[in-house]
Amino acid sequence: MLTSSQHVHPHWRNSFETFCEDIDPFTPNSAAGRIIATRNPRLGFIPGNVEWHWENRRNLNAKKD
């Protein structure tokens, strides 16, 4: 879930189709139990800064911040 303070690239915010096209090459065969997270939280959700994580890893990353 995004918070209001998280930056999302304008092309992605305006077009879910564009987001899907950009993220598709990196999508695992099964996205079940996974989330999309940022590599560098300071940059936000922009092309080149997102990756798939196992959902339980989200809690580990939150503890690092």
MOKACOR-V482530 format. One record per backbone hydrogen bond with DSSP energy under -1.0 kcal/mol. CO is the residue of the C=O (numbers start at 1). NH is the residue of the N-H. Records with the same first field share a line. If there is no record, write none. Layout:
CO = NH, NH
//
This chain:
3 = 6
7 = 45
9 = 13
10 = 14
15 = 19
16 = 20
17 = 21
18 = 22
19 = 23
20 = 24
23 = 26
24 = 27
31 = 34
33 = 55
35 = 53
37 = 51
40 = 43
44 = 46
45 = 9
46 = 49
49 = 39
51 = 37
53 = 35
54 = 57
55 = 58
57 = 61
58 = 62
59 = 63
61 = 65
//
